[in-house]
Amino acid sequence: MDEKDIRILKTIATLKSGSPDKISEEIDIPKSTVHYRLEKLQEQEIINDIFEIDLKKAGLNLTLITEVWAEYKSEYHKQVGEKLASIQGVNQVYFTLGDTDFVLISHLPSRKMVEELISNFEEVREVNRTSSKFVITTIKNEANPVNDYEYTELAAALSQNL
């Protein structure tokens, strides 16, 4: 990635659009160049073409954060992590260091589904204990972490990894 690619990534995050026309207009790079760069970023699997969904408007308005403690075995994080990830309603699974083995994020439409989800966690043999929390208010939910950086900081950090 070079400076133009980073500018394109930052613009995609800001505009929430992969439109070559909009990106070109925003950062004053020719549309053909933007289009070519977008194709290369897709080939490198740095970006994809997924549309974002407003979860609240779609009816998935309950967010649940669940900590999971599991039975330790060799490679358990992969096996237990895959079992947890396969449970309907679980959107994100993180294997973590510290007191908790896994942190799960779920977006659900009803309290009934929360109860079903917790029951499904209990059915995973290796799970020793869970602790779930309802999100009351979302303060920040940036779907694209690129938006959390000023361009100059992002460019400096990413150029170190080239």
C-alpha positions, -999 to 999 in steps of 0.1 A, spaced: 0 0 0 11 35 -7 -1 70 1 -29 69 -25 -42 35 -12 -43 49 23 -61 80 12 -86 58 -6 -91 36 25 -96 66 47 -122 81 22 -141 48 20 -143 48 58 -154 84 60 -179 83 31 -191 48 39 -190 42 2 -168 25 -23 -181 45 -52 -151 55 -75 -170 87 -84 -174 98 -48 -139 88 -38 -124 106 -68 -143 137 -61 -134 137 -24 -96 132 -27 -90 146 -62 -75 114 -77 -87 104 -112 -117 81 -112 -98 55 -134 -70 55 -109 -94 50 -80 -112 22 -98 -79 4 -105 -67 9 -69 -100 -4 -56 -97 -36 -77 -62 -41 -64 -73 -36 -28 -101 -62 -34 -76 -86 -50 -54 -83 -19 -85 -88 3 -79 -55 21 -114 -44 12 -146 -62 2 -180 -52 -12 -202 -58 18 -230 -33 25 -234 -21 61 -268 -28 77 -283 -6 104 -289 -33 130 -314 -12 150 -336 -5 120 -333 -42 110 -347 -52 144 -315 -65 159 -317 -39 187 -304 -59 217 -266 -61 220 -253 -88 244 -216 -90 255 -208 -124 269 -177 -135 287 -170 -173 285 -147 -194 307 -139 -228 292 -122 -260 301 -85 -257 292 -71 -283 268 -45 -282 241 -59 -262 212 -91 -256 231 -94 -221 218 -99 -232 183 -123 -260 191 -144 -241 216 -142 -209 196 -156 -227 166 -184 -242 186 -193 -208 200 -190 -191 166 -215 -216 151 -243 -207 176 -270 -187 159 -270 -151 170 -233 -149 179 -217 -123 156 -182 -120 169 -159 -144 189 -127 -132 204 -102 -155 222 -87 -133 249 -58 -132 273 -65 -126 310 -93 -139 333 -118 -145 305 -112 -171 277 -136 -157 251 -156 -125 246 -187 -129 224 -208 -101 208 -244 -109 198 -270 -87 182 -305 -101 189 -341 -91 182 -357 -102 215 -351 -112 251 -365 -146 243 -336 -151 219 -312 -140 246 -325 -168 268 -321 -193 239 -286 -181 233 -276 -185 269 -290 -220 268 -270 -228 237 -238 -216 255 -246 -240 283 -249 -269 259 -212 -265 248 -196 -292 270 -163 -273 274 -180 -241 287 -176 -238 325 -193 -205 330 -206 -174 312 -214 -139 322 -236 -117 299 -242 -80 299 -269 -61 280 -257 -29 263 -279 -1 275 -265 27 253 -240 25 225 -215 54 229 -194 45 199 -198 18 173 -173 25 145 -176 -3 120 -145 8 102 -115 13 125 -98 34 98 -121 62 109 -105 63 143 -73 77 129 -63 110 114 -49 105 79 -13 115 89 -12 91 119 -27 63 98 -3 68 69 27 69 93 16 37 111 7 17 80 39 28 61 60 13 90 44 -21 82 52 -21 45 
